[in-house]
Amino acid sequence: MYSVYEVKKNESLNDISNRLNISLEELISLNNNVNTIKEGQLIIIPNGNQYNTYVVKKGDNLYSIARRYNIDEKTLELLNGLKENEYIYPGQKLLIPKDNVYVTKENDTVKKLLDSGITLDNLYNIYLQNDQIIFYKKD
């Protein structure tokens, strides 16, 4: 649900958030709370083809929004960089996934995902972290 984006000359986080129609707060959160960027820097941006944007209205809460879109409240929190029970406010933009989203749990493996019915063909992204060890079967 995310892509890597290379910052262009004289571009700011605000420019990018406005062009992509996402909140500046979310963009900063996705990138380890970075406040300044420079040309050539690689940042994470949401992939617009896999989510919709929802504008929070007065009286909304994460639970009601999650129910409306038939997604898990925890998934909504993680997708939008929110902490549990964090206040949301009218006018705030939230990402709502268009397709199925699975949030990994402790001890999950790619094999477990594949065994659960998710196939490599319909798996959009698996993000790996630095120094993560990957085991594979050698032919």
Beta strands, then each sheet from edge to edge (+ up, - down):
strand 1: 2-6
strand 2: 42-46
strand 3: 51-55
strand 4: 93-97
sheet 1: 1+ 2-
sheet 2: 3+ 4-
end
